Each structure stands twice: as structure tokens, then as C-alpha cells.
Amino acid sequence: MFDDKVFLVSFLSNVVVAALIVFLGDQLGVGSQMSTGVVVVLGIRIFSNAAAIRRHLFKA
């Protein structure tokens, strides 16, 4: 079942987390030093943790 609140909160939080990952990666210059697999796994874990925090805080 589609819920507008869940969609909006999820979308906005994922955009913020993605922007932070890109910003930090650019600032640290780790793009050339880390393998793609490590970046993908790290990103998945960050998004899943952020989603759990979001669900806890916003009940969404």
C-alpha cells in the first residue's frame, strides 16, 4: 500500500545521504583508491542504517 508520507520522507532522506556520500568521497579523494565493491557495500550499509534511523524517528 502506497503512503505519501513514507515516500516523501524516504526520498528526501536518501537524497541527503547520497549527497553526503558524494561530498565526502570527493573531499577525501577516495574515488581512485577504493575499489567499486567497497564503495557499493559501504553505500548500501549507510542507506540501510539511515533508513532504520528514519523509521525510528519519523515512524515512517
C-alpha positions as CSV (number, residue, x, y, z in Angstrom):
1,M,0.0,0.0,0.0
2,F,1.4,3.4,-1.0
3,D,1.8,6.0,1.6
4,D,2.7,9.6,0.7
5,K,4.5,10.3,3.9
6,V,6.7,7.3,3.7
7,F,7.6,8.0,0.1
8,L,8.4,11.7,0.7
9,V,10.5,11.1,3.9
10,S,12.3,8.1,2.3
11,F,13.1,10.1,-0.9
12,L,14.3,13.2,0.9
13,S,16.5,11.2,3.3
14,N,18.0,9.1,0.5
15,V,18.8,12.3,-1.4
16,V,20.6,13.8,1.6
17,V,22.6,10.7,2.4
18,A,23.6,10.3,-1.3
19,A,24.7,13.9,-1.4
20,L,26.8,13.5,1.8
21,I,28.4,10.3,0.4
22,V,29.4,12.1,-2.8
23,F,30.6,15.2,-1.0
24,L,32.7,13.2,1.5
25,G,34.1,11.0,-1.2
26,D,35.1,14.0,-3.3
27,Q,36.7,15.8,-0.3
28,L,38.7,12.7,0.7
29,G,39.7,11.8,-2.8
30,V,39.0,8.1,-2.2
31,G,37.4,7.5,-5.6
32,S,40.6,6.3,-7.2
33,Q,41.9,4.5,-4.1
34,M,38.9,2.4,-3.2
35,S,37.5,-0.4,-5.3
36,T,34.0,-0.2,-6.6
37,G,32.8,-3.1,-4.5
38,V,33.9,-1.4,-1.2
39,V,32.1,1.8,-2.2
40,V,28.9,-0.2,-3.1
41,V,28.8,-2.2,0.1
42,L,29.5,0.9,2.2
43,G,26.8,2.8,0.4
44,I,24.3,0.0,0.9
45,R,25.1,-0.1,4.6
46,I,24.8,3.6,5.1
47,F,21.5,3.7,3.3
48,S,20.1,0.8,5.3
49,N,21.2,2.4,8.6
50,A,19.8,5.8,7.6
51,A,16.5,4.1,6.7
52,A,16.4,2.4,10.1
53,I,17.0,5.7,11.9
54,R,14.4,7.4,9.7
55,R,11.8,4.8,10.5
56,H,12.6,5.1,14.2
57,L,12.4,8.9,14.3
58,F,9.6,9.6,11.9
59,K,7.6,6.3,12.3
60,A,7.7,6.1,8.5
